[in-house]
Amino acid sequence: MARDHTPVAVVTGGGSGIGKALCAVLAREGWSVAVADRDAAAAETVAREVGGFAHSVDVADETSVGALFAAVAAKFGRLDGLATSAGVVDTTPFADISVATFERVHAVNVIGTFLCIREAAKKMQRGGRMCTVASVAGKRGGGLSGTAAYAASKGAVLALSRSAARSLAAQGITVNCVAPGATLTPMLAERFNDLEHRRRVEGMTLLGRSAEPAEIAEAIAWLLSPRSSFVAGETLTIDGGLMLD
Ligand SMILES: NC(=O)c1ccc[n+]([C@@H]2O[C@H](COP(=O)([O-])OP(=O)(O)OC[C@H]3O[C@@H](n4cnc5c(N)ncnc54)[C@H](O)[C@@H]3O)[C@@H](O)[C@H]2O)c1
C-alpha cells in the first residue's frame, strides 16, 4: 500500500475521451491516478498506459460509487483530487424525449456527479480539489449536439458544482467546473459524421475548430493542482470562443 506524499486523483470516465486525456496529464505531473469507468476493459487499458489503478464503477449506482472510494482509500490511503468526467449525451429531438431517457441521462450526469463528490469528500483531507465536467450545453440550452435532457443535466452540474463548492469549503476542499465546447472524443464521433453539422458547430467558435481532449484535460489538471489555489466555485468555459457571441 502506497502511503507516501504522491497526490492521488480519481478520474471518473477515465477510460475514454476527456477523462482518458486527463489521466495521462495527471500521471505526467506526478499524480497516482485511479482510472474509474463503467467500461472495465477501457479503464484497465488506460491504467496500464499511465501506470495507474483501474476500477470499474457505475457512477449512477450509490453502492458502486461507495465501493470505488473504499477501494481507492484501501489502495492509496489518501485522496487529493477528483475529476468527474463520466457522462452520457442524448440527441433525441425535444418532442420525442421519453421520461426514461431523461432519467437515464440525469442518473449518470447529475446523480453520478453528486455521488462522486459526496463520497470523495468523506475521504479527502484539507487541500483536496475537485473538478466537475459540465458543458456549454448547460449554459446555452444545447444547440450544438446534445438536446434537452443533456442540456438540463449539464445545467444541473453547473449548479451542483457551485453548491458543493459552498458546502465543502469549510472542510478545506475546493470545487470547480469546466464547461467544454465540442471536443473530439468518441462521444461526439457519431454526430460529427454529419460533416455539415460539424462545420456548423465549428463555425460558431472563434478558432474555427473543435477541441482536442488534451486541451480540456490541461485545464482540469490545473484546477486540480495547487497552482489554482484561490479558484473556488468557478466554471471555466473552454470552447474556442463559442460563448462570446
Ligand atoms: N465531447 C464533447 O464534445 C463534450 C463537450 C462538453 C462536455 N463533455 C462532457 O465531457 C465528459 C466526458 O465526455 P467525453 O467526450 O470524454 O465522452 P466519452 O464517451 O469519450 O467518455 C465518457 C466516459 O464515461 C464513461 N461512462 C459513461 N457512463 C458511465 C457511468 N454510468 N459510470 C461510469 N462511467 C461511465 C464511458 O464508459 C466513457 O469511458 C462528459 O461528461 C461529457 O458530457 C463532452
The ligand as an SDF file (V2000), in Angstrom:
LIG
                    3D

 44 48  0  0  0  0  0  0  0  0999 V2000
  -17.0420   15.5790  -26.2550 N   0  0  0  0  0  0  0  0  0  0  0  0
  -17.6350   16.7630  -26.1440 C   0  0  0  0  0  0  0  0  0  0  0  0
  -17.8350   17.4800  -27.1360 O   0  0  0  0  0  0  0  0  0  0  0  0
  -18.0650   17.2700  -24.7880 C   0  0  0  0  0  0  0  0  0  0  0  0
  -18.4370   18.6190  -24.6900 C   0  0  0  0  0  0  0  0  0  0  0  0
  -18.8310   19.1120  -23.4550 C   0  0  0  0  0  0  0  0  0  0  0  0
  -18.8600   18.2690  -22.3590 C   0  0  0  0  0  0  0  0  0  0  0  0
  -18.4990   16.9650  -22.4970 N   0  0  0  0  0  0  0  0  0  0  0  0
  -18.5650   16.1420  -21.2970 C   0  0  0  0  0  0  0  0  0  0  0  0
  -17.2850   15.6270  -21.0150 O   0  0  0  0  0  0  0  0  0  0  0  0
  -17.4220   14.4150  -20.2880 C   0  0  0  0  0  0  0  0  0  0  0  0
  -16.5510   13.3660  -20.9450 C   0  0  0  0  0  0  0  0  0  0  0  0
  -17.0810   13.0990  -22.2180 O   0  0  0  0  0  0  0  0  0  0  0  0
  -16.2040   12.5730  -23.4330 P   0  0  0  0  0  0  0  0  0  0  0  0
  -16.4820   13.4500  -24.5790 O   0  0  0  0  0  0  0  0  0  0  0  0
  -14.8340   12.3080  -22.9840 O   0  0  0  0  0  0  0  0  0  0  0  0
  -17.0190   11.2250  -23.7340 O   0  0  0  0  0  0  0  0  0  0  0  0
  -16.5800    9.6940  -23.8810 P   0  0  0  0  0  0  0  0  0  0  0  0
  -17.8140    8.9820  -24.2720 O   0  0  0  0  0  0  0  0  0  0  0  0
  -15.3530    9.5940  -24.7140 O   0  0  0  0  0  0  0  0  0  0  0  0
  -16.1650    9.2980  -22.3720 O   0  0  0  0  0  0  0  0  0  0  0  0
  -17.1270    9.1720  -21.3570 C   0  0  0  0  0  0  0  0  0  0  0  0
  -16.7080    8.0130  -20.4640 C   0  0  0  0  0  0  0  0  0  0  0  0
  -17.6710    7.9420  -19.3990 O   0  0  0  0  0  0  0  0  0  0  0  0
  -17.9290    6.5690  -19.1510 C   0  0  0  0  0  0  0  0  0  0  0  0
  -19.2370    6.4290  -18.5160 N   0  0  0  0  0  0  0  0  0  0  0  0
  -20.4650    6.6550  -19.0630 C   0  0  0  0  0  0  0  0  0  0  0  0
  -21.4200    6.3600  -18.1850 N   0  0  0  0  0  0  0  0  0  0  0  0
  -20.7970    5.9460  -17.0610 C   0  0  0  0  0  0  0  0  0  0  0  0
  -21.2470    5.5000  -15.7900 C   0  0  0  0  0  0  0  0  0  0  0  0
  -22.5610    5.4020  -15.5060 N   0  0  0  0  0  0  0  0  0  0  0  0
  -20.3390    5.1620  -14.8480 N   0  0  0  0  0  0  0  0  0  0  0  0
  -19.0100    5.2370  -15.1230 C   0  0  0  0  0  0  0  0  0  0  0  0
  -18.5230    5.6370  -16.3180 N   0  0  0  0  0  0  0  0  0  0  0  0
  -19.4030    5.9830  -17.2630 C   0  0  0  0  0  0  0  0  0  0  0  0
  -17.8830    5.9100  -20.5180 C   0  0  0  0  0  0  0  0  0  0  0  0
  -17.6760    4.4980  -20.4070 O   0  0  0  0  0  0  0  0  0  0  0  0
  -16.7270    6.6520  -21.1700 C   0  0  0  0  0  0  0  0  0  0  0  0
  -15.4960    5.9790  -20.9540 O   0  0  0  0  0  0  0  0  0  0  0  0
  -18.9170   14.0750  -20.2980 C   0  0  0  0  0  0  0  0  0  0  0  0
  -19.4880   14.4650  -19.0810 O   0  0  0  0  0  0  0  0  0  0  0  0
  -19.4490   14.9270  -21.4220 C   0  0  0  0  0  0  0  0  0  0  0  0
  -20.8120   15.2320  -21.2510 O   0  0  0  0  0  0  0  0  0  0  0  0
  -18.0880   16.4520  -23.6790 C   0  0  0  0  0  0  0  0  0  0  0  0
  1  2  1  0
  2  3  2  0
  2  4  1  0
  4  5  1  0
  4 44  2  0
  5  6  2  0
  6  7  1  0
  7  8  2  0
  8  9  1  0
  8 44  1  0
  9 10  1  0
  9 42  1  0
 10 11  1  0
 11 12  1  0
 11 40  1  0
 12 13  1  0
 13 14  1  0
 14 15  2  0
 14 16  1  0
 14 17  1  0
 17 18  1  0
 18 19  2  0
 18 20  1  0
 18 21  1  0
 21 22  1  0
 22 23  1  0
 23 24  1  0
 23 38  1  0
 24 25  1  0
 25 26  1  0
 25 36  1  0
 26 27  1  0
 26 35  1  0
 27 28  2  0
 28 29  1  0
 29 30  1  0
 29 35  2  0
 30 31  1  0
 30 32  2  0
 32 33  1  0
 33 34  2  0
 34 35  1  0
 36 37  1  0
 36 38  1  0
 38 39  1  0
 40 41  1  0
 40 42  1  0
 42 43  1  0
M  CHG  2   8   1  16  -1
M  END
$$$$
